[in-house]
Amino acid sequence: MLEEGREVRRFTETEGLLSNTIKALGRDQFGHVWIGTNKGLNKWRPKKGGFIAFTERAGFTGIEVKPNAVWTTKSGDLWFGTVNGATRVGSGKGAERSIAPLVALRGWKVNLEDRPMDQVRLGHSDRNVRIAYGSVSLSDPNAVRYMYRLNGLDDDWQPITSETDAYYPALPPGTYTFQVKAMDRSGLWSEPPAEMEFTILPPWYRSWWFYTALALVVGLSLFSYIKVRERQLRLRNLVLEKKVEERTAEVVAQSKEIEGQKGRIEDLLLNILPKEISEELKDKGKATARRHDEVTVLFTDMKGFTQAAEKMTPEELVNELDECFIQFDEIVGRYGIEKIKTIGDSYMCAAGVPTSDPHHAHKCVLAALEIRDLMERWRKAREAQGKTPWVLRIGLHSGPVVAGVVGKRKFAYDIWGDTVNTASRLESSGAPGEVNISGATFALVKDRFECEARGQVAAKNKGAIDMYFVRGIKEGYRGDAQGIRPNERFLADIGVTKGAEQLA
């Protein structure tokens, strides 16, 4: 319906039209609008509202109105052109029905089973409800339409439908009133609507008596808890007084234990850091990095380690490395050399840090020869056992370094500088079973060691470096025929006294 060119209302089958396909429109002298569709005629009364339907059962034999085939006579009658010829519609009011259809509830099903109409109290599991209804129409039963609603669930009436039952698959607990009304082709709705009231009871744990019992239990429990807590607090105060006395005695004992642990921690710290650095950390909380101009750095690396490791269990691998490095530690410890760190199968130490030592180069070369001899004996033993041998490369270089402590949670004493990088290149540029030293180190030890010049050897990222293989200790300074261990004179000259009998 249009008003001033604007749509203000729309009528469809939902409002009672026989069809949404409109073929012709006509108005009689009473202001009623006659609507021809492809399923029959509708009469719309603007003042009363609603549609009256005329189908074959109501006397309209045309079935379908032809497009725009409508004519109004002078007497007010309307003629419609249909597929069966012309049909006259009288304009009198006598043809209108004024009796609405009778509507009634015919039964209902709960959980898909028939249930008597008077059994209206349902259990909490009876949630699936289907209600059947119907009507009596004296003119055109097929034209009857229904509207229904379920008070307690629906806010308004459901849309007009021709269905004769209403289905609710999962109703929650509560009280409901089902209402239904009917309308025939006259457009009149049955009043009052047919209705029934039913109740779905909640489960026991949602009933009022359960909530009441629960409140009582909670209240009694809370009261009991408060009383028990009061008693416990009184007992606890007595226990606490006794514990305070016991704790006081424990604190005294723990204080003594802490003093003992402090001593053990200091000993452990000395195993990780040099004594001078450890003392500085304890006094200042940090250690200052220092430059040392005269230092010799020693690197070792295992050749064949990867192949051997593939044939060993992790436990065997760790045990053999541990045994090897323990003996390295003993050797460098006798010469006063500072162990820096191990990286996998590599071992790094340096002489001249953290305390300067004028004999740093001699001590490192002596330690290198002894380590080489140890690994040679180990290699022969492994070959005799049919195991993959470990062969060692050793490299040494002398020069300045920067030394200090890194880390806050796990302290580590380390050294940095070009001297460290060059020593690493001396090791990787050496040969298995050889002690490879740089020209700088050679210049410091040539007076007491026999060396074989290798000339300028290219090293990765360092260019050509003057390198030498150390063959042994020179006559007059050696303590054995192989020139591996120094004699007492050599040891005295370089200031090695502790453990000298083992070295000699």
C-alpha positions in Angstrom: 0.0 0.0 0.0 1.4 3.4 -1.1 0.9 6.8 0.5 2.2 9.9 -1.4 4.4 7.6 -3.5 5.9 5.8 -0.5 5.3 2.2 0.6 3.7 2.3 4.0 2.4 -1.3 4.3 2.8 -4.6 2.4 0.3 -7.5 2.4 1.4 -11.0 1.6 0.2 -14.6 2.1 1.3 -14.2 5.7 -1.5 -11.6 6.3 -4.2 -13.8 4.6 -3.7 -13.3 0.8 -4.4 -16.4 -1.3 -1.3 -15.7 -3.3 1.4 -13.1 -3.7 0.8 -13.2 -7.4 -1.7 -10.3 -8.0 -3.6 -10.3 -11.4 -6.2 -7.6 -11.0 -7.6 -5.0 -8.5 -11.0 -3.5 -8.1 -13.0 -1.4 -5.6 -16.7 -1.6 -4.9 -19.0 1.1 -3.7 -18.4 0.3 0.0 -14.7 0.9 -0.3 -13.8 -2.8 -0.2 -10.8 -3.8 -2.4 -11.2 -6.9 -4.5 -7.9 -8.7 -5.3 -7.7 -11.2 -8.1 -4.9 -13.8 -7.8 -3.8 -16.9 -9.5 -5.5 -18.9 -6.7 -8.8 -17.1 -6.4 -10.3 -13.8 -5.0 -9.6 -11.9 -1.9 -11.8 -9.2 -0.4 -10.0 -6.6 1.8 -11.9 -4.5 4.2 -9.8 -1.4 5.1 -11.9 -0.5 8.1 -12.2 -3.9 9.7 -9.0 -5.3 8.5 -8.3 -8.8 7.3 -9.0 -10.6 4.1 -12.0 -12.7 3.0 -11.0 -15.5 0.6 -13.2 -16.8 -2.2 -12.0 -20.1 -3.8 -13.7 -22.9 -5.6 -15.2 -24.2 -2.4 -16.7 -20.7 -1.7 -18.3 -20.5 -5.1 -15.6 -18.9 -7.2 -15.2 -21.3 -10.1 -12.7 -19.2 -12.1 -9.7 -20.6 -10.3 -7.3 -18.0 -11.7 -8.1 -14.3 -12.6 -6.7 -13.1 -15.9 -4.4 -10.1 -15.8 -6.2 -6.7 -15.5 -9.6 -8.5 -16.4 -11.9 -6.5 -14.0 -14.9 -4.2 -14.7 -17.3 -2.4 -12.3 -20.9 -1.9 -13.4 -23.1 1.1 -12.6 -24.9 -0.9 -10.0 -21.6 -1.6 -8.2 -21.1 -5.2 -9.2 -17.6 -6.3 -10.3 -16.9 -8.7 -13.1 -13.6 -10.6 -13.3 -12.3 -12.4 -16.3 -11.1 -15.9 -15.4 -9.8 -19.0 -17.2 -13.5 -20.3 -17.1 -15.1 -17.1 -18.4 -16.4 -14.0 -16.6 -17.5 -14.1 -12.9 -19.7 -11.6 -11.3 -19.2 -10.5 -7.7 -22.1 -8.9 -6.0 -21.4 -5.8 -4.0 -24.0 -6.5 -1.2 -22.9 -7.3 2.3 -25.1 -10.3 2.8 -22.5 -12.6 1.4 -20.0 -11.9 4.2 -19.7 -14.4 7.0 -19.7 -13.1 10.5 -19.1 -16.4 12.4 -15.4 -17.2 13.2 -14.3 -20.9 13.1 -14.2 -23.0 16.2 -10.7 -24.0 17.4 -9.8 -26.7 19.9 -6.7 -28.6 21.2 -6.7 -32.2 20.0 -3.9 -33.7 22.1 -0.2 -33.5 22.8 2.9 -35.6 22.8 5.8 -35.5 25.3 9.1 -37.0 24.3 7.3 -38.4 21.2 4.8 -40.3 23.3 1.1 -39.5 23.6 0.2 -37.9 27.0 -3.3 -37.3 28.5 -4.4 -33.7 28.3 -4.9 -33.5 32.0 -1.4 -34.6 32.9 0.2 -31.2 32.8 3.1 -31.6 35.4 6.1 -32.9 33.6 9.5 -34.1 34.9 12.7 -32.1 34.1 13.6 -34.6 31.3 10.2 -34.2 29.6 11.3 -31.3 27.4 10.3 -32.4 23.9 6.6 -31.2 23.4 4.3 -31.4 20.4 0.8 -29.9 20.7 -1.9 -30.7 18.1 -4.9 -28.4 17.4 -7.6 -28.0 14.8 -10.8 -26.1 13.9 -14.4 -26.5 12.6 -15.3 -24.4 9.5 -18.7 -24.7 7.9 -17.7 -23.0 4.6 -14.2 -23.8 3.6 -12.0 -25.9 5.9 -9.0 -25.7 3.6 -9.0 -21.9 4.0 -8.5 -22.0 7.8 -5.3 -20.5 9.1 -3.8 -20.5 12.6 -1.7 -18.4 14.9 -0.3 -19.7 18.2 2.1 -18.7 21.0 3.6 -20.3 24.1 3.5 -17.8 27.0 6.6 -18.2 29.0 8.7 -18.6 25.9 7.3 -16.6 23.0 7.0 -12.8 23.2 4.4 -12.6 20.5 2.1 -14.7 18.3 3.9 -16.9 15.7 3.3 -16.1 12.0 0.0 -17.3 10.4 0.3 -21.0 9.4 -1.8 -23.8 8.0 0.0 -26.4 10.1 -2.1 -28.1 12.8 0.6 -28.7 15.4 3.3 -26.8 17.3 6.6 -28.4 18.1 9.0 -27.4 20.9 12.1 -29.7 20.9 13.9 -28.6 24.1 11.9 -26.5 26.6 13.6 -25.4 29.8 12.0 -25.9 33.2 9.1 -23.5 33.8 5.3 -22.9 33.6 3.9 -22.3 30.1 0.5 -21.5 28.6 -0.1 -22.6 25.0 -2.7 -20.5 23.1 -4.0 -21.0 19.5 -6.7 -19.2 17.4 -8.1 -19.8 13.9 -9.3 -17.7 11.0 -11.3 -18.9 8.0 -11.9 -17.1 4.7 -14.0 -14.5 6.4 -11.0 -13.0 8.1 -12.4 -13.4 11.6 -10.2 -14.8 14.3 -11.7 -17.2 16.9 -12.0 -15.6 20.3 -11.0 -16.5 23.0 -8.1 -18.7 21.8 -8.0 -22.3 22.9 -5.3 -22.8 25.6 -3.7 -25.2 28.0 -1.2 -24.7 30.8 1.6 -27.1 31.8 4.6 -27.1 34.0 8.1 -28.7 33.5 9.6 -29.3 36.9 13.2 -28.4 37.5 15.7 -31.2 38.4 16.1 -31.9 42.1 19.3 -29.9 42.3 17.5 -26.8 41.0 14.5 -27.1 43.3 13.7 -24.7 46.1 14.0 -27.3 48.8 17.5 -28.3 47.5 18.6 -24.6 47.6 17.2 -24.4 51.1 19.1 -27.5 52.2 22.2 -26.3 50.5 22.0 -23.0 52.3 21.6 -24.8 55.7 24.6 -27.1 55.0 26.8 -24.2 53.9 25.8 -22.2 56.9 26.4 -25.0 59.3 29.7 -25.8 57.6 30.8 -22.2 57.8 29.9 -22.1 61.5 31.7 -25.3 62.2 34.7 -24.1 60.3 34.9 -20.9 62.3 34.8 -22.8 65.6 37.4 -25.3 64.4 39.6 -22.5 63.2 39.4 -20.8 66.5 40.4 -24.0 68.3 43.2 -24.6 65.8 44.6 -21.0 66.2 44.7 -21.5 70.0 46.6 -24.7 69.6 48.8 -23.2 66.9 49.9 -20.4 69.2 51.1 -22.9 71.7 52.9 -24.9 69.0 54.5 -21.7 67.6 55.9 -20.7 71.0 57.6 -24.1 71.2 58.8 -23.8 67.6 60.3 -20.4 68.2 62.5 -21.9 70.8 63.4 -24.8 68.5 64.0 -22.5 65.6 66.3 -20.3 67.6 68.5 -23.3 68.4 68.3 -24.3 64.7 69.4 -20.8 63.6 72.5 -21.0 65.8 73.3 -24.4 64.3 72.6 -23.2 60.7 74.8 -20.2 61.3 77.7 -22.5 62.0 76.8 -24.6 59.0 76.7 -21.5 56.7 80.2 -20.6 57.9 81.3 -24.0 56.8 79.5 -23.8 53.5 81.0 -20.4 52.9 84.5 -21.9 53.1 83.5 -24.7 50.7 82.0 -22.2 48.3 85.2 -20.1 48.3 87.2 -23.3 47.6 84.8 -24.1 44.7 85.1 -20.5 43.4 88.9 -20.9 43.3 88.4 -24.0 41.1 86.4 -21.8 38.6 88.3 -18.5 38.8 91.9 -17.5 39.5 92.6 -16.5 43.1 93.2 -12.9 42.3 90.0 -12.6 40.4 88.0 -14.5 43.0 89.2 -12.1 45.8 88.3 -9.1 43.6 84.8 -10.4 43.0 84.3 -11.0 46.8 85.5 -7.5 47.7 84.0 -5.4 44.9 81.2 -7.6 43.4 82.9 -7.4 40.0 86.2 -8.0 38.3 87.9 -5.4 36.1 89.2 -6.6 32.7 93.0 -6.2 32.4 95.4 -6.2 29.5 98.4 -8.6 29.7 101.2 -7.9 27.2 103.2 -11.1 27.6 101.0 -14.2 27.4 101.2 -17.6 25.6 98.0 -19.2 24.6 97.7 -23.0 24.0 95.0 -24.6 22.0 94.4 -28.4 21.5 91.9 -30.2 19.3 91.1 -33.9 18.7 91.4 -35.3 15.1 89.1 -38.2 14.5 86.9 -37.2 17.4 83.7 -37.1 15.4 84.2 -40.6 13.9 85.1 -42.0 17.3 82.1 -40.3 18.9 79.7 -41.9 16.5 80.8 -45.4 17.7 80.4 -44.5 21.4 77.5 -44.1 23.8 77.1 -40.6 25.3 78.2 -41.9 28.7 81.4 -43.5 27.2 82.2 -40.3 25.3 81.8 -38.1 28.3 83.8 -40.4 30.5 86.8 -40.6 28.1 86.8 -36.8 27.5 86.7 -36.3 31.3 89.6 -38.7 31.9 91.6 -37.0 29.1 90.9 -33.4 30.3 91.6 -34.3 34.0 95.1 -35.3 33.0 95.5 -32.1 30.9 94.5 -30.2 34.0 97.1 -32.0 36.1 99.9 -31.2 33.5 99.1 -27.5 33.1 98.5 -27.2 36.9 102.1 -28.3 37.6 103.5 -25.6 35.4 101.3 -22.9 36.9 99.3 -22.4 33.6 95.8 -21.1 33.8 93.1 -23.3 32.3 90.6 -21.1 30.4 87.9 -23.4 29.1 87.0 -26.5 27.1 84.8 -26.4 24.0 83.6 -29.8 23.0 86.8 -31.7 22.3 89.0 -28.6 22.4 91.1 -27.5 25.3 92.4 -23.9 25.9 94.9 -22.6 28.5 97.3 -19.7 28.9 100.4 -18.7 30.8 101.0 -15.2 32.0 97.4 -14.6 33.2 96.1 -13.4 35.6 99.6 -12.9 37.0 102.5 -12.0 34.6 105.2 -14.7 34.2 108.5 -14.1 32.3 108.7 -17.8 31.5 105.1 -18.1 30.1 106.3 -19.4 26.7 108.7 -22.1 28.1 106.0 -23.4 30.4 103.4 -23.7 27.7 105.7 -25.5 25.3 106.8 -27.9 28.1 103.1 -28.6 28.9 102.3 -29.1 25.1 105.1 -31.7 24.8 103.9 -33.6 27.8 100.2 -33.5 26.6 101.4 -34.7 23.1 103.3 -37.6 24.8 100.2 -38.5 26.9 97.9 -38.6 23.8 100.5 -40.6 21.8 100.4 -43.3 24.5 96.6 -43.1 24.6 96.4 -43.5 20.9 98.5 -46.7 20.9 96.3 -48.1 23.7 93.1 -47.4 21.8 94.5 -49.0 18.6 95.5 -52.1 20.6 91.8 -52.3 21.8 90.5 -51.9 18.2 89.1 -48.5 18.9 89.3 -45.4 16.7 92.4 -43.5 17.9 92.3 -39.8 19.0 95.1 -37.8 17.6 95.8 -34.3 19.0 96.8 -31.1 17.2 98.4 -28.4 19.4 99.0 -24.8 18.5 100.7 -22.0 20.5 101.1 -18.3 20.0 102.5 -15.5 22.2 101.4 -11.9 22.5 99.1 -9.5 24.4 95.5 -10.4 25.5 92.7 -8.9 27.5 91.4 -11.0 30.4 88.4 -10.7 32.6 85.2 -12.3 34.0 82.1 -12.5 31.9 78.5 -13.3 33.0 76.5 -12.4 36.1 74.8 -15.7 37.1 77.6 -18.1 36.0 81.0 -16.5 36.2 83.6 -17.5 33.6 87.2 -16.2 33.3 88.1 -15.7 29.7 90.7 -14.0 27.4 90.3 -12.1 24.2 92.4 -10.6 21.5 94.3 -11.3 18.3 96.7 -13.5 20.2 93.8 -15.9 21.0 92.6 -16.0 17.4 96.1 -16.6 16.1 96.7 -19.4 18.6 93.5 -21.1 17.3 94.8 -20.8 13.7 98.1 -22.3 14.8 96.2 -25.3 16.1 94.1 -25.8 12.9 97.1 -25.2 10.7 99.2 -27.8 12.5 99.5 -31.5 12.0 98.1 -34.4 14.0 100.6 -35.4 16.8 102.6 -32.1 16.4 103.2 -29.1 18.5 102.9 -26.1 16.2 104.2 -22.7 17.4 104.3 -19.3 15.9 107.4 -17.2 15.1 106.6 -15.0 18.2 106.6 -18.0 20.5 109.7 -19.5 18.7 111.7 -16.3 19.4 111.0 -16.8 23.2 111.9 -20.5 23.4 114.4 -21.2 20.7 117.3 -21.2 23.2 116.0 -24.4 24.9 113.9 -26.2 22.4 114.7 -27.9 19.1 112.3 -26.7 16.4 111.7 -27.4 12.7 110.9 -24.4 10.6 107.8 -24.7 8.4 108.2 -21.3 6.7 105.3 -19.0 6.0 102.0 -21.0 6.2 98.7 -19.6 5.1 96.1 -19.5 8.0 92.4 -18.8 7.6 91.6 -15.1 7.9 95.2 -14.4 9.2 97.3 -14.6 6.0 100.8 -16.2 6.1 102.2 -16.9 9.5 105.7 -18.0 10.4 105.3 -21.5 11.9 107.6 -24.1 13.6 107.1 -27.7 14.8 108.7 -28.4 18.3 110.8 -31.6 18.2 111.9 -31.6 21.8 114.0 -30.1 24.6 117.6 -29.3 23.7 120.6 -31.2 25.2 121.5 -29.8 28.6 117.9 -29.1 29.5 116.2 -32.4 28.9 115.4 -34.9 31.6 114.8 -37.9 29.4 116.2 -39.3 26.1 113.2 -38.2 24.1 113.5 -34.6 25.1 109.9 -34.5 26.4 110.5 -33.7 30.1 112.8 -31.0 31.5 115.7 -31.6 33.9 115.9 -30.0 37.4 118.1 -27.2 36.1 115.5 -26.2 33.5 112.7 -26.3 36.1 114.7 -24.2 38.5 115.4 -21.6 35.8 111.7 -21.2 35.0 110.7 -21.2 38.7 108.8 -24.5 38.8 109.3 -26.2 42.2 106.0 -27.6 43.1 105.7 -31.1 41.7 109.1 -30.9 40.2 109.9 -34.4 41.1 107.0 -35.6 38.9 108.1 -33.5 36.0 111.7 -34.6 36.2 
